[in-house]
């Protein structure tokens, strides 16, 4: 008999996981339309939700129980919709959560989902900046004939007027290189982060962000040993501690209103990628609850 799958985030009470007034909302987005190399991101959200039930309910770093009330939303119905219409549905779902002053954690799915998610956050806070952790720049104008490819996600977000800051990169195209130089983008390649132990890169990264931040994490920012289940793995990625250290600092010093974890593509026989993604999601919510600045928005239960 197959094992029972868990359909909501973290091993919490089912009533809490369905609470529309919870300070935290998780939005599963099994969106997979413009695969370029490996496939399987449509299975990412369900695998992360299931794996999240193995996350310990005590945080070993903050030294306190997680104690999170997190509503897990249904995946929006995007059947039969073209790309732009499907992305509009995602944006609508995000706007509802953000408009209520609740923190939104979205789970992908391919990186394209970040376009409507970040735009919804930008509508709430026009001075928003987007912190982009990824092995790739995703700044192509078009890829494989479409402007809605995962490889174009950050370019579309920049088209919306958001400030962007990029870290963890170790593969990009000539076009992206020229665009980043022309736009004078703050880009912190993986080699700079891995090879520098003073933390000065992180000071510069923090200075490049505005006060209100959306955090998007392509799981391939981590080294492939930690996240082999992803569409386009790249060698030389960041460590768990490097990603956590940065994310914790951003949640502590900035006002983070939403985040996503995308490009998880489960591999049969190993659950490491989805478990790492689940842990990262739980960490972000814990950082927000314990150390995060809310500045008068809906105050998470302390
Ligand atoms: Mn990537």
Boltz pocket constraint, residues with backbone or C-beta under 6 A from the ligand:
constraints:
  - pocket:
      binder: B
      contacts: [[A, 134], [A, 135], [A, 136], [A, 218], [A, 220], [A, 221], [A, 232], [A, 263]]
      max_distance: 6.0
